[in-house]
């Protein structure tokens, strides 16, 4: 049995495999038996990813009341929901190439972050510096671990480059990377521009997933 917050959850079996590949059967079984998926539904969360940001925010004291937050790769809105709740009267701007349903208290921009016009549109929407830049962006997986890692690190590097332009002094940057080593250049830049840089894998991140998060705090506006 799985447990979440002291509640026990019975294991659920996939009743029929007809028409499903082995990988899709495994994915469905994992979803049905994931306590975070069940808890996300119970709480009205957009996704189980909400618990990852909650874990990180609690551990590193991110998302303080009144903070201004930029959420990159926001769809379907799990992180956006948490950010709005945590910052209260602050401001949250959510950006994703995919359309997402409105989140009360957040502004949403539907655009491709890698498009050449995106930075100017985001800066205009922000109207000033932000305290936290979040990036849960990940490239669509190919099934080839090394390729997936490199593509996701490229997104993290793009998010960091933009964060360096819009963060207020003392601000924080959080991004997803896949374990594999290609993020060395990103780490070097983070250590140059932030007082503290740490790796973190939230308890809500599946053990078998190669994802981990870089959490950088204490932004310096000059090297």
Buried (B, 14 or more C-beta within 10 A) or exposed (E): EBEBEEEEBEEBEBEEEEEEEEEEEEEBBEEBBBBBBBBBEEEEBBBBBBBBBBBBBEEBEBBBEEBBBBBBBBBBBBBBBBBBBBBEEBBBBBBBBEEBEEBEBBBBBEBEBEEEEBBEEBEEBBEEBBBBBBBBBBBEEEEEEEEBBBBBBBBBBBBBEBBBEBBBEEBBBBBBBBBBEBBEEBBEBBEEBBEEBEEBBBEBBEEEEBBBBBBBBEBBEEE
